[in-house]
Amino acid sequence: MQQATALLGLCDKYTPTAASEAICQSALAFDLVSVPRIARKLKAAAKPVMPCAAMGKVVQLPLPRFARFPQHFETGGTSSQKEGV
């Protein structure tokens, strides 16, 4: 009963009713019944995704941390010598 009360309090605190209903339905669809995890989803939904100033503009995302340089994927090149001869 405490978890249900905590969940109702979170829904009132972080998001409007329609958004909290959609989040709770998706959580139930995936058998997610952990209140702290649902709380994280509700907190993330309450934050704006993009600032209003960046709406309609192309924003370059940062490169992944473990991205490889293009030279890593280069093959041995084209040589006129055949291997094994």
N, CA, C and O atoms as a MOPAC input file, in Angstrom:
PM7 MOZYME 1SCF
protein

 N      0.81800 1    -1.19000 1     0.00000 1
 C      0.00000 1     0.00000 1     0.00000 1
 C      0.86600 1     1.26000 1     0.00000 1
 O      0.49900 1     2.28000 1    -0.58300 1
 N      2.01500 1     1.17300 1     0.66000 1
 C      2.90500 1     2.33100 1     0.69400 1
 C      3.44700 1     2.64100 1    -0.69600 1
 O      3.60000 1     3.80800 1    -1.05500 1
 N      3.73900 1     1.60000 1    -1.48600 1
 C      4.24800 1     1.82600 1    -2.83000 1
 C      3.19200 1     2.47500 1    -3.71100 1
 O      3.52000 1     3.33900 1    -4.52400 1
 N      1.94400 1     2.08200 1    -3.57200 1
 C      0.86800 1     2.68800 1    -4.35300 1
 C      0.69800 1     4.16200 1    -3.98800 1
 O      0.49400 1     4.99900 1    -4.86700 1
 N      0.78000 1     4.47300 1    -2.72600 1
 C      0.67000 1     5.86000 1    -2.28200 1
 C      1.85100 1     6.68400 1    -2.78000 1
 O      1.68300 1     7.83100 1    -3.19700 1
 N      3.04100 1     6.09900 1    -2.73500 1
 C      4.23100 1     6.79300 1    -3.23700 1
 C      4.11300 1     7.04500 1    -4.73100 1
 O      4.49600 1     8.11300 1    -5.20700 1
 N      3.59500 1     6.08600 1    -5.47300 1
 C      3.43900 1     6.23100 1    -6.91500 1
 C      2.42600 1     7.31900 1    -7.24600 1
 O      2.65200 1     8.11500 1    -8.15700 1
 N      1.32600 1     7.36300 1    -6.52700 1
 C      0.32900 1     8.41400 1    -6.75800 1
 C      0.89800 1     9.79300 1    -6.44100 1
 O      0.60900 1    10.76800 1    -7.13400 1
 N      1.70300 1     9.86300 1    -5.39700 1
 C      2.34000 1    11.12900 1    -5.06300 1
 C      3.32000 1    11.58100 1    -6.13100 1
 O      3.41500 1    12.77100 1    -6.42900 1
 N      4.04700 1    10.63500 1    -6.70700 1
 C      4.98500 1    10.96900 1    -7.78000 1
 C      4.25300 1    11.47800 1    -9.01100 1
 O      4.69000 1    12.43500 1    -9.65000 1
 N      3.14900 1    10.84400 1    -9.34000 1
 C      2.39000 1    11.25800 1   -10.52200 1
 C      1.87100 1    12.68500 1   -10.36000 1
 O      1.86500 1    13.45700 1   -11.31800 1
 N      1.44400 1    13.02700 1    -9.17800 1
 C      0.96500 1    14.38800 1    -8.93600 1
 C      2.10300 1    15.39800 1    -8.93800 1
 O      1.92400 1    16.54500 1    -9.34600 1
 N      3.25200 1    14.97400 1    -8.48700 1
 C      4.37500 1    15.89500 1    -8.31600 1
 C      5.07900 1    16.22700 1    -9.63000 1
 O      5.40300 1    17.39000 1    -9.86900 1
 N      5.32200 1    15.23200 1   -10.48800 1
 C      6.22400 1    15.44200 1   -11.61800 1
 C      5.56200 1    15.69700 1   -12.96000 1
 O      6.10900 1    16.46400 1   -13.75200 1
 N      4.43400 1    15.11000 1   -13.25600 1
 C      3.89700 1    15.23600 1   -14.60900 1
 C      2.39200 1    15.43600 1   -14.58400 1
 O      1.72900 1    15.15900 1   -13.58500 1
 N      1.86400 1    15.92000 1   -15.69700 1
 C      0.41100 1    15.98400 1   -15.80600 1
 C     -0.18800 1    14.57400 1   -15.86500 1
 O      0.53500 1    13.59700 1   -16.05400 1
 N     -1.47500 1    14.47900 1   -15.70700 1
 C     -2.14100 1    13.18400 1   -15.59800 1
 C     -1.96000 1    12.32300 1   -16.84300 1
 O     -1.72400 1    11.12200 1   -16.71600 1
 N     -2.06300 1    12.89400 1   -18.04100 1
 C     -1.96500 1    12.10400 1   -19.26900 1
 C     -0.57700 1    11.49200 1   -19.42600 1
 O     -0.44700 1    10.33000 1   -19.81000 1
 N      0.45500 1    12.27100 1   -19.13000 1
 C      1.81800 1    11.75100 1   -19.27200 1
 C      2.10600 1    10.68400 1   -18.23000 1
 O      2.72500 1     9.66600 1   -18.53600 1
 N      1.66300 1    10.91200 1   -17.00200 1
 C      1.91800 1     9.92100 1   -15.96200 1
 C      1.14500 1     8.63800 1   -16.23400 1
 O      1.63000 1     7.54800 1   -15.93200 1
 N     -0.03600 1     8.75300 1   -16.79400 1
 C     -0.82100 1     7.57000 1   -17.14900 1
 C     -0.10900 1     6.76600 1   -18.22700 1
 O     -0.05400 1     5.53900 1   -18.14500 1
 N      0.43600 1     7.43800 1   -19.23400 1
 C      1.14400 1     6.74300 1   -20.30800 1
 C      2.40200 1     6.05400 1   -19.78000 1
 O      2.70800 1     4.93200 1   -20.18300 1
 N      3.12100 1     6.70800 1   -18.89500 1
 C      4.33000 1     6.11700 1   -18.32200 1
 C      3.98400 1     4.90400 1   -17.47700 1
 O      4.65900 1     3.87800 1   -17.55400 1
 N      2.94700 1     5.01400 1   -16.67900 1
 C      2.54400 1     3.88500 1   -15.83200 1
 C      2.03300 1     2.71300 1   -16.67200 1
 O      2.29500 1     1.55800 1   -16.33300 1
 N      1.31300 1     2.98800 1   -17.75700 1
 C      0.84800 1     1.90800 1   -18.62700 1
 C      2.01300 1     1.20200 1   -19.30400 1
 O      2.02100 1    -0.02500 1   -19.40700 1
 N      2.99400 1     1.96800 1   -19.76500 1
 C      4.15100 1     1.32800 1   -20.40500 1
 C      4.95400 1     0.52900 1   -19.38200 1
 O      5.49500 1    -0.52700 1   -19.70900 1
 N      5.03500 1     1.02100 1   -18.15200 1
 C      5.74700 1     0.28200 1   -17.10600 1
 C      5.04800 1    -1.04400 1   -16.81700 1
 O      5.70400 1    -2.07400 1   -16.66500 1
 N      3.73500 1    -1.01900 1   -16.74100 1
 C      2.99900 1    -2.26700 1   -16.50700 1
 C      3.11000 1    -3.22400 1   -17.68500 1
 O      3.12800 1    -4.43900 1   -17.49000 1
 N      3.18400 1    -2.69900 1   -18.90100 1
 C      3.32000 1    -3.55100 1   -20.07900 1
 C      4.62800 1    -4.33600 1   -20.04300 1
 O      4.70200 1    -5.44900 1   -20.56300 1
 N      5.65500 1    -3.75700 1   -19.43200 1
 C      6.94800 1    -4.43500 1   -19.33200 1
 C      7.17600 1    -5.05800 1   -17.95500 1
 O      8.30500 1    -5.41100 1   -17.61500 1
 N      6.12300 1    -5.19400 1   -17.17200 1
 C      6.19200 1    -5.76400 1   -15.82400 1
 C      7.16700 1    -5.00900 1   -14.93400 1
 O      7.86000 1    -5.61400 1   -14.11600 1
 N      7.22500 1    -3.72100 1   -15.08500 1
 C      8.07200 1    -2.87000 1   -14.24900 1
 C      7.22500 1    -2.37600 1   -13.08500 1
 O      6.34900 1    -1.53000 1   -13.26100 1
 N      7.48600 1    -2.90000 1   -11.91000 1
 C      6.68600 1    -2.53600 1   -10.75100 1
 C      7.52100 1    -1.87100 1    -9.65400 1
 O      7.04100 1    -1.69000 1    -8.53600 1
 N      8.73100 1    -1.51700 1    -9.95900 1
 C      9.61200 1    -0.86700 1    -8.99800 1
 C      9.30400 1     0.63700 1    -8.97000 1
 O      9.44800 1     1.32500 1    -9.98000 1
 N      8.89200 1     1.12300 1    -7.83200 1
 C      8.52700 1     2.53400 1    -7.70100 1
 C      9.72500 1     3.45700 1    -7.95800 1
 O      9.54700 1     4.47600 1    -8.62600 1
 N     10.93700 1     3.15800 1    -7.46300 1
 C     12.06500 1     4.05400 1    -7.76600 1
 C     12.36900 1     4.14400 1    -9.27100 1
 O     12.73400 1     5.21300 1    -9.76000 1
 N     12.22300 1     3.04700 1    -9.99800 1
 C     12.47000 1     3.10400 1   -11.44000 1
 C     11.39200 1     3.90300 1   -12.15400 1
 O     11.68600 1     4.65100 1   -13.08500 1
 N     10.14800 1     3.74900 1   -11.72400 1
 C      9.07300 1     4.54000 1   -12.31400 1
 C      9.26800 1     6.01300 1   -11.96300 1
 O      8.96100 1     6.89200 1   -12.76900 1
 N      9.77200 1     6.28100 1   -10.77000 1
 C     10.04900 1     7.66100 1   -10.37100 1
 C     11.08600 1     8.29100 1   -11.29300 1
 O     10.95500 1     9.45600 1   -11.66900 1
 N     12.11300 1     7.53200 1   -11.66000 1
 C     13.12200 1     8.05200 1   -12.59400 1
 C     12.49500 1     8.37000 1   -13.94100 1
 O     12.83200 1     9.38000 1   -14.55900 1
 N     11.57900 1     7.50900 1   -14.40700 1
 C     10.90600 1     7.76100 1   -15.68000 1
 C     10.05400 1     9.03100 1   -15.60200 1
 O     10.04000 1     9.83200 1   -16.53700 1
 N      9.35500 1     9.20800 1   -14.49800 1
 C      8.52800 1    10.39400 1   -14.33900 1
 C      9.37400 1    11.66100 1   -14.24000 1
 O      8.99600 1    12.69800 1   -14.78300 1
 N     10.50300 1    11.58800 1   -13.55900 1
 C     11.39500 1    12.74800 1   -13.46000 1
 C     11.96200 1    13.09800 1   -14.82700 1
 O     12.07600 1    14.27400 1   -15.17200 1
 N     12.31900 1    12.07900 1   -15.60700 1
 C     12.86000 1    12.33400 1   -16.94100 1
 C     11.79600 1    12.93400 1   -17.85400 1
 O     12.10900 1    13.76800 1   -18.70300 1
 N     10.54500 1    12.51900 1   -17.68900 1
 C      9.46900 1    13.06200 1   -18.51400 1
 C      9.16400 1    14.50300 1   -18.14500 1
 O      8.67900 1    15.26200 1   -18.98400 1
 N      9.43500 1    14.89300 1   -16.91500 1
 C      9.15600 1    16.25300 1   -16.47000 1
 C     10.17000 1    17.24500 1   -17.01400 1
 O      9.87600 1    18.43600 1   -17.11900 1
 N     11.37300 1    16.76200 1   -17.36700 1
 C     12.40100 1    17.65100 1   -17.88900 1
 C     12.14500 1    17.91700 1   -19.37000 1
 O     11.74100 1    17.00700 1   -20.09300 1
 N     12.37000 1    19.13500 1   -19.83100 1
 C     12.21300 1    19.39800 1   -21.26200 1
 C     13.30900 1    18.69500 1   -22.05000 1
 O     14.45900 1    18.63500 1   -21.61600 1
 N     12.94700 1    18.17300 1   -23.19300 1
 C     13.90200 1    17.43600 1   -24.01700 1
 C     14.90000 1    18.38600 1   -24.66700 1
 O     16.10700 1    18.14300 1   -24.63500 1
 N     14.40200 1    19.45600 1   -25.25200 1
 C     15.26300 1    20.42500 1   -25.91000 1
 C     14.88500 1    21.82100 1   -25.43500 1
 O     13.70700 1    22.08800 1   -25.19800 1
 N     15.84700 1    22.70800 1   -25.29300 1
 C     15.48300 1    24.08300 1   -24.96600 1
 C     14.73400 1    24.71400 1   -26.13400 1
 O     14.91900 1    24.31200 1   -27.28300 1
 N     13.90700 1    25.68000 1   -25.85000 1
 C     13.09100 1    26.31700 1   -26.88400 1
 C     13.95300 1    26.99900 1   -27.93600 1
 O     13.54900 1    27.08900 1   -29.09600 1
 N     15.12500 1    27.47800 1   -27.55800 1
 C     15.99700 1    28.16600 1   -28.51000 1
 C     16.52100 1    27.21400 1   -29.57500 1
 O     16.82300 1    27.65200 1   -30.68500 1
 N     16.63800 1    25.91700 1   -29.26800 1
 C     17.18900 1    24.95800 1   -30.21900 1
 C     16.10800 1    24.28500 1   -31.05700 1
 O     16.43100 1    23.45800 1   -31.91000 1
 N     14.85300 1    24.61000 1   -30.84300 1
 C     13.78000 1    23.99300 1   -31.60800 1
 C     13.91500 1    24.36100 1   -33.07900 1
 O     14.09000 1    25.53200 1   -33.41400 1
 N     13.83500 1    23.38400 1   -33.94300 1
 C     13.91600 1    23.62000 1   -35.37000 1
 C     15.33000 1    23.72900 1   -35.90100 1
 O     15.51400 1    23.92700 1   -37.10200 1
 N     16.32600 1    23.60800 1   -35.05600 1
 C     17.71500 1    23.69500 1   -35.49600 1
 C     18.36100 1    22.32500 1   -35.41300 1
 O     17.98600 1    21.49800 1   -34.58100 1
 N     19.32100 1    22.09600 1   -36.26800 1
 C     20.07300 1    20.85100 1   -36.23300 1
 C     21.17300 1    20.99700 1   -35.19800 1
 O     21.98400 1    21.92000 1   -35.26900 1
 N     21.19800 1    20.09200 1   -34.24500 1
 C     22.18300 1    20.13900 1   -33.17500 1
 C     23.09600 1    18.92900 1   -33.31600 1
 O     22.61800 1    17.79500 1   -33.33400 1
 N     24.40100 1    19.15200 1   -33.41500 1
 C     25.33300 1    18.04700 1   -33.53400 1
 C     25.53300 1    17.40800 1   -32.16600 1
 O     25.83500 1    18.08300 1   -31.18200 1
 N     25.36100 1    16.10700 1   -32.13100 1
 C     25.55100 1    15.36900 1   -30.89200 1
 C     27.03000 1    15.12900 1   -30.66100 1
 O     27.79700 1    15.06600 1   -31.62100 1
 N     27.44800 1    14.99200 1   -29.41700 1
 C     28.86400 1    14.69600 1   -29.16500 1
 C     29.20700 1    13.30300 1   -29.67300 1
 O     28.35900 1    12.41300 1   -29.71900 1
 N     30.47000 1    13.13400 1   -30.05400 1
 C     30.90300 1    11.84400 1   -30.55700 1
 C     30.87500 1    10.81200 1   -29.44200 1
 O     31.10000 1    11.15100 1   -28.28000 1
 N     30.60600 1     9.56700 1   -29.77800 1
 C     30.62000 1     8.52600 1   -28.74600 1
 C     31.99700 1     8.41300 1   -28.11300 1
 O     33.00300 1     8.75500 1   -28.73400 1
 N     32.03900 1     7.94800 1   -26.91800 1
 C     33.28900 1     7.89000 1   -26.17400 1
 C     34.28900 1     6.93000 1   -26.80100 1
 O     35.48700 1     7.21200 1   -26.83000 1
 N     33.81100 1     5.81200 1   -27.29700 1
 C     34.70900 1     4.79600 1   -27.82400 1
 C     34.67500 1     4.73600 1   -29.34400 1
 O     34.89400 1     3.67200 1   -29.92200 1
 N     34.40800 1     5.84200 1   -29.98800 1
 C     34.37400 1     5.85900 1   -31.44400 1
 C     35.77800 1     5.65200 1   -31.99300 1
 O     36.75700 1     6.16900 1   -31.45500 1
 N     35.85300 1     4.90200 1   -33.05200 1
 C     37.15800 1     4.65800 1   -33.67900 1
 C     37.37500 1     5.65600 1   -34.80900 1
 O     36.42500 1     6.15200 1   -35.41300 1
 N     38.63700 1     5.93600 1   -35.07800 1
 C     38.97900 1     6.81600 1   -36.16700 1
 C     38.72900 1     6.09100 1   -37.48500 1
 O     38.81200 1     4.86400 1   -37.52500 1
 N     38.42800 1     6.80800 1   -38.55800 1
 C     38.17500 1     6.16100 1   -39.85200 1
 C     39.35800 1     5.32600 1   -40.34500 1
 O     39.15900 1     4.35900 1   -41.08000 1
 N     40.59300 1     5.68500 1   -39.95100 1
 C     41.76600 1     4.92400 1   -40.39100 1
 C     41.75700 1     3.50600 1   -39.83100 1
 O     42.39800 1     2.62100 1   -40.39600 1
 N     41.05400 1     3.27800 1   -38.74900 1
 C     40.99000 1     1.94400 1   -38.15600 1
 C     40.31000 1     0.94500 1   -39.09600 1
 O     40.60400 1    -0.24900 1   -39.05500 1
 N     39.40700 1     1.43800 1   -39.93800 1
 C     38.63900 1     0.56300 1   -40.80600 1
 C     39.24100 1     0.41700 1   -42.19600 1
 O     38.69500 1    -0.30500 1   -43.03000 1
 N     40.35400 1     1.08700 1   -42.45900 1
 C     40.97600 1     0.98400 1   -43.77200 1
 C     41.61500 1    -0.38100 1   -43.94200 1
 O     42.19600 1    -0.93900 1   -43.01100 1
 N     41.49700 1    -0.89800 1   -45.13400 1
 C     42.13800 1    -2.17400 1   -45.44000 1
 C     43.57000 1    -1.92800 1   -45.88100 1
 O     44.03300 1    -0.78700 1   -45.88000 1
 N     44.27000 1    -2.97700 1   -46.25300 1
 C     45.67000 1    -2.86300 1   -46.63000 1
 C     45.90900 1    -1.99100 1   -47.83900 1
 O     47.06000 1    -1.68900 1   -48.15500 1
 N     44.88000 1    -1.58500 1   -48.51200 1
 C     45.04000 1    -0.74400 1   -49.68500 1
 C     45.06100 1    -1.58900 1   -50.94600 1
 O     44.93600 1    -2.81200 1   -50.89300 1
 N     45.21600 1    -0.93800 1   -52.05400 1
 C     45.26300 1    -1.64300 1   -53.32800 1
 C     46.71400 1    -1.72600 1   -53.76300 1
 O     47.34700 1    -0.70800 1   -54.04000 1
 N     47.22400 1    -2.91300 1   -53.82000 1
 C     48.59200 1    -3.09100 1   -54.29100 1
 C     48.57600 1    -3.99700 1   -55.51500 1
 O     47.69500 1    -4.84400 1   -55.66300 1
 N     49.53300 1    -3.81400 1   -56.36700 1
 C     49.58500 1    -4.59900 1   -57.60000 1
 C     50.18900 1    -5.99100 1   -57.35000 1
 O     50.14400 1    -6.85500 1   -58.22500 1
 N     50.74800 1    -6.19800 1   -56.16500 1
 C     51.34500 1    -7.50200 1   -55.85200 1
 C     50.27500 1    -8.44800 1   -55.32900 1
 O     49.42300 1    -8.06900 1   -54.52500 1
 N     50.33700 1    -9.67000 1   -55.79600 1
 C     49.41600 1   -10.68100 1   -55.32100 1
 C     50.04700 1   -11.39700 1   -54.14600 1
 O     51.25800 1   -11.61600 1   -54.11900 1
 N     49.23100 1   -11.75900 1   -53.17900 1
 C     49.75700 1   -12.46100 1   -52.02800 1
 C     50.03600 1   -13.91600 1   -52.40100 1
 O     49.29900 1   -14.52300 1   -53.17800 1
 N     51.09200 1   -14.45300 1   -51.84400 1
 C     51.42900 1   -15.85600 1   -52.04400 1
 C     52.19200 1   -16.13800 1   -53.31900 1
 O     52.48300 1   -17.29800 1   -53.61200 1
 N     52.52100 1   -15.12500 1   -54.07700 1
 C     53.26000 1   -15.36500 1   -55.31200 1
 C     54.66200 1   -14.88000 1   -55.17600 1
 O     55.44800 1   -14.99300 1   -56.11700 1

